[in-house]
């Protein structure tokens, strides 16, 4: 398939010459006589590279690149400015807006072809890097999710099989303990499944630029009962460490979907317990602040370094020498994204070996009189 080039140039002779020369060398070429037509043609034609004059009547080249760079389809499209002005300030402005290169008029055929071919080659190299990165992420995601799901399923199947074979020889307390372990593993499996589903939904939303209505609607009553139900799920998974939760909250309605708020808090409290030093003691505060509601989670565990706080991304597990790595590596990422999509703010303050404070601020539901 021939590579496609769009020429946006208001001088007819230059536009026709460029179209002819590029077509002669094997490219599929379309042309536009002004910036407005160029933007429309780019959207329809989806070129592999754009050559654009800077100084044009109406929408100039700077505006063209600025408008197109805002569109996802053109975020990586090579953009070369054609200019009769070699002023440094113009070049700097164009590069800031997203131009990749300049050709100063008049230019030779060798200069034109050299610049075009270099930028198209660089585009192929970048595409290759991106595709490799996508494949790496996919492989990592698949490996992590399969391992986590298999771990939970093997536990469930193992203890269920044990109950089937030896039920008659087990006393009531032993049966109860085994059922508790099965329930905990089932809960863990469901939680990982929910995380994977939410992550895929966020990816789909990012690709379509359409936010699910559930994220921007709904009111959740944040009170003692709500916190109690969440903490019961956490404690069931950390029976041996016997974590303690100190609660100091004001009951209030928060503008957020209940399922997502629960997901956020389960993930954050789980992390707080998982990376605790000694007996986990977590503090959960919630209070009204004007039209907002603030939730603060404080732990005295290992904490995060500044470098680690910059690495909150999907399927990334922070390196912890003294903690066995479990989970999908999605907790912090999902929590932050869900808060942001709910029009809230999410901050982390951490001093390694001292404490970590995560603060969530969301809109408070204020009933109309």
C-alpha positions in Angstrom: 0.0 0.0 0.0 1.4 3.4 -1.0 2.1 5.9 1.8 -0.3 8.9 1.8 0.9 12.5 2.0 -1.3 15.6 2.4 -0.1 18.9 1.0 -1.6 22.1 2.5 -0.3 25.1 0.5 -2.1 28.3 -0.6 0.3 29.1 -3.5 -1.1 27.2 -6.5 2.2 26.6 -8.3 4.0 25.3 -5.3 1.0 23.1 -4.4 0.7 21.6 -7.8 4.5 21.0 -8.1 4.7 19.3 -4.7 1.7 17.1 -5.7 3.3 16.2 -9.0 6.8 15.4 -7.6 5.5 13.4 -4.7 3.1 11.4 -6.9 5.9 10.7 -9.3 8.0 9.2 -6.6 5.3 6.7 -5.6 3.2 8.5 -2.9 -0.6 8.8 -2.9 -1.0 12.6 -2.6 -3.9 14.9 -1.9 -3.8 18.7 -1.7 -5.7 21.6 0.0 -5.5 25.3 -0.8 -6.0 26.6 2.7 -5.9 25.6 6.4 -9.6 25.0 6.8 -9.8 22.7 3.8 -6.5 21.0 4.9 -8.0 20.0 8.3 -11.1 18.6 6.6 -9.0 16.7 4.1 -6.8 15.3 6.8 -9.7 13.9 8.7 -11.1 12.2 5.5 -7.8 11.2 3.9 -5.9 10.1 7.1 -2.4 10.8 5.7 0.8 9.2 6.8 2.5 12.6 6.6 1.4 16.3 6.3 3.3 19.0 4.5 1.9 22.4 5.5 2.6 26.0 4.6 3.0 28.3 7.6 1.8 31.6 6.3 -1.7 31.2 4.9 -4.8 33.4 4.8 -7.4 32.4 7.4 -6.2 29.4 9.5 -2.4 29.4 9.3 -0.1 26.5 9.6 0.4 27.0 13.4 -3.4 26.7 13.9 -3.6 23.6 11.6 -1.0 21.6 13.6 -2.5 22.8 16.9 -6.0 21.7 15.9 -4.9 18.3 14.4 -2.6 17.4 17.3 -5.6 17.6 19.6 -7.2 14.8 17.7 -6.2 11.2 18.6 -5.8 10.1 15.0 -3.1 12.7 14.4 -1.1 12.6 17.6 1.7 10.7 15.9 1.4 11.9 12.3 4.6 13.5 11.0 4.1 17.2 10.3 6.5 19.2 8.2 6.2 23.0 7.9 6.9 24.8 4.6 8.1 28.3 5.3 9.7 31.2 3.6 10.8 32.5 6.9 13.8 31.0 8.7 13.3 32.8 11.9 14.2 30.9 15.0 11.0 32.1 16.9 8.8 30.6 14.2 10.6 27.3 14.3 10.4 27.2 18.1 6.7 28.0 18.1 6.0 25.2 15.5 8.0 22.6 17.5 6.1 23.5 20.7 2.8 23.0 18.9 3.9 19.6 17.5 5.6 20.1 14.2 8.3 17.5 13.5 10.5 19.4 10.9 10.9 22.4 8.6 11.6 23.0 5.0 12.6 26.5 4.1 11.5 27.8 0.7 13.0 27.5 -1.8 14.1 23.9 -1.3 15.5 21.2 -3.7 13.9 17.9 -4.6 16.6 16.1 -2.7 15.9 18.2 0.4 12.2 17.5 0.1 12.6 13.8 -0.4 15.3 13.5 2.3 13.1 15.2 4.9 9.9 13.3 3.9 11.6 9.9 3.9 13.4 10.5 7.2 10.2 11.5 8.9 8.2 8.5 7.4 11.1 6.2 8.5 10.9 7.6 12.0 7.2 7.1 12.1 7.6 3.4 11.2 10.2 3.1 14.0 7.9 4.8 16.6 5.0 2.6 15.5 7.2 -0.5 15.9 8.2 0.6 19.4 4.6 1.3 20.4 3.4 -2.1 19.1 6.2 -3.9 21.0 5.2 -2.0 24.1 1.6 -2.9 23.6 2.5 -6.6 23.2 4.7 -6.4 26.3 1.8 -5.0 28.3 -0.6 -7.6 26.9 1.8 -10.5 27.8 2.3 -9.1 31.3 -1.4 -8.6 31.8 -2.2 -12.1 30.6 0.5 -13.7 32.7 -0.5 -11.9 35.8 -4.2 -12.4 35.5 -3.9 -16.1 34.6 -1.6 -16.6 37.6 -3.9 -14.8 40.0 -7.1 -16.5 38.8 -5.4 -19.9 38.9 -4.1 -19.4 42.4 -7.7 -18.6 43.7 -9.3 -21.4 41.7 -6.7 -24.0 42.8 -7.3 -23.0 46.4 -11.1 -23.3 46.0 -10.9 -26.6 44.1 -8.4 -28.0 46.5 -10.3 -27.3 49.7 -13.7 -28.2 48.0 -12.2 -31.6 47.0 -10.8 -32.1 50.5 -14.3 -31.5 51.9 -15.9 -33.9 49.4 -13.4 -36.7 50.2 -13.0 -36.3 54.0 -16.2 -34.6 55.1 -17.2 -37.5 57.4 -13.9 -37.4 59.3 -13.9 -33.6 59.9 -15.4 -32.0 63.0 -17.6 -28.9 62.8 -14.8 -26.4 63.5 -12.6 -27.9 60.8 -15.4 -27.7 58.2 -16.1 -24.1 59.2 -12.4 -23.2 58.8 -12.2 -24.9 55.3 -15.4 -23.1 54.2 -13.9 -19.8 55.5 -10.8 -20.4 53.3 -13.0 -21.2 50.3 -15.1 -18.1 50.8 -11.9 -15.9 51.2 -10.4 -17.3 47.9 -13.8 -16.8 46.1 -13.9 -13.3 47.3 -10.3 -12.7 46.1 -11.2 -14.2 42.7 -14.2 -12.0 42.4 -12.2 -8.9 43.4 -9.6 -9.7 40.7 -12.3 -10.3 38.2 -13.9 -6.9 39.0 -10.5 -5.2 38.7 -9.9 -6.7 35.3 -13.4 -5.8 34.1 -13.1 -2.2 35.3 -9.6 -1.9 33.7 -11.0 -3.1 30.4 -13.9 -0.6 30.7 -11.5 2.2 31.3 -9.4 1.3 28.3 -12.6 1.2 26.1 -13.6 4.6 27.5 -10.3 6.1 26.7 -10.4 4.8 23.1 -14.0 6.0 22.6 -13.7 9.2 24.7 -17.1 8.4 26.2 -17.3 8.2 30.0 -19.7 5.7 31.5 -22.7 7.5 33.1 -22.3 5.3 36.2 -19.1 7.1 37.0 -20.6 10.6 37.0 -23.9 9.7 38.7 -25.2 8.2 41.9 -24.9 9.1 45.6 -23.3 6.8 48.2 -23.9 7.1 52.0 -20.5 7.0 53.6 -21.1 6.0 57.2 -20.1 3.4 59.8 -22.0 0.6 58.2 -20.5 1.2 54.8 -17.0 1.2 56.3 -17.8 -1.9 58.4 -18.7 -3.9 55.3 -15.5 -3.0 53.5 -13.3 -3.7 56.5 -14.9 -7.1 57.0 -13.8 -8.1 53.5 -10.2 -6.9 54.2 -10.0 -8.7 57.5 -11.2 -12.0 56.0 -8.2 -12.0 53.7 -5.6 -11.1 56.4 -6.7 -13.4 59.3 -3.2 -14.1 60.5 -2.0 -10.4 60.7 -5.1 -9.3 62.6 -5.2 -5.7 61.2 -6.8 -2.9 63.1 -8.8 0.0 61.7 -9.2 3.3 63.5 -12.3 5.0 62.2 -13.2 8.7 62.6 -15.8 9.8 60.1 -18.7 12.1 59.7 -21.6 10.4 57.9 -22.5 12.1 54.6 -23.6 11.4 51.1 -20.9 11.4 48.4 -21.5 12.0 44.7 -20.0 8.7 43.4 -21.3 5.3 42.4 -21.4 3.0 45.4 -19.8 0.0 43.6 -16.8 2.2 42.5 -16.4 3.8 45.9 -16.3 0.4 47.6 -13.7 -0.7 45.0 -11.5 2.3 45.7 -11.5 1.8 49.4 -11.0 -2.0 49.3 -8.0 -1.6 47.1 -6.5 1.2 49.2 -7.1 -0.5 52.5 -5.8 -3.8 51.2 -2.5 -2.0 50.2 -2.3 -0.4 53.6 -2.5 -3.7 55.3 -0.4 -5.6 52.8 2.6 -3.3 53.2 2.3 -2.7 56.9 5.3 -3.1 59.2 4.4 -5.2 62.3 0.7 -5.4 63.3 -1.2 -3.3 60.7 -2.9 -0.3 62.2 -4.8 1.8 59.7 -6.6 5.1 60.3 -9.6 6.1 58.2 -10.9 9.6 58.5 -13.8 11.2 56.7 -15.1 14.7 57.1 -17.0 17.4 55.3 -15.2 20.4 53.8 -17.5 23.0 52.3 -19.2 21.3 49.4 -16.7 18.4 49.4 -16.1 15.3 51.4 -12.5 14.3 52.3 -11.4 10.7 52.9 -7.9 10.2 54.4 -6.3 6.8 54.8 -3.1 6.7 57.0 -0.8 3.8 57.5 2.7 3.4 59.1 4.1 0.9 56.7 6.9 0.8 54.2 5.7 3.9 52.2 6.6 4.9 48.7 9.7 6.7 47.4 9.3 9.6 45.1 10.4 7.5 42.1 7.8 4.8 43.0 5.0 7.4 43.1 5.8 8.2 39.5 5.3 4.6 38.5 1.6 4.1 39.3 0.5 2.3 36.2 -1.5 -0.8 35.2 -0.2 -4.2 36.2 2.8 -2.7 38.0 3.7 -4.2 41.4 6.1 -2.2 43.5 9.3 -4.0 44.5 9.0 -5.1 48.1 11.8 -7.3 49.3 10.0 -8.4 52.5 6.5 -8.8 51.1 5.3 -11.6 48.8 3.8 -10.1 45.7 0.2 -10.9 45.2 -2.6 -9.3 43.2 -2.8 -7.8 39.8 -0.9 -4.6 40.3 -4.0 -2.6 39.5 -5.1 -1.3 42.9 -3.5 2.2 43.0 -4.0 2.8 39.3 -7.7 1.9 39.3 -8.4 3.8 42.6 -6.8 7.0 41.2 -8.5 6.7 37.8 -11.9 6.1 39.3 -11.6 9.1 41.6 -10.5 11.3 38.8 -13.4 10.1 36.5 -15.8 10.8 39.4 -14.5 14.5 39.3 -12.5 14.0 42.5 -8.9 14.5 43.4 -6.4 11.9 44.6 -3.1 12.6 46.4 -0.5 10.5 48.1 2.0 11.8 50.7 4.6 9.3 51.7 7.7 9.1 53.8 9.4 5.6 53.4 9.5 3.8 56.7 7.3 6.4 58.4 3.8 6.8 57.0 1.7 7.1 53.9 -1.4 9.3 53.7 -3.8 8.9 50.8 -6.4 11.7 50.5 -9.5 11.6 48.3 -11.7 14.6 47.8 -15.1 14.3 46.2 -18.2 16.3 45.9 -20.6 16.0 48.8 -24.3 15.4 48.1 -26.2 18.3 49.5 -30.0 17.7 49.6 -32.1 20.5 48.2 -34.5 22.1 50.6 
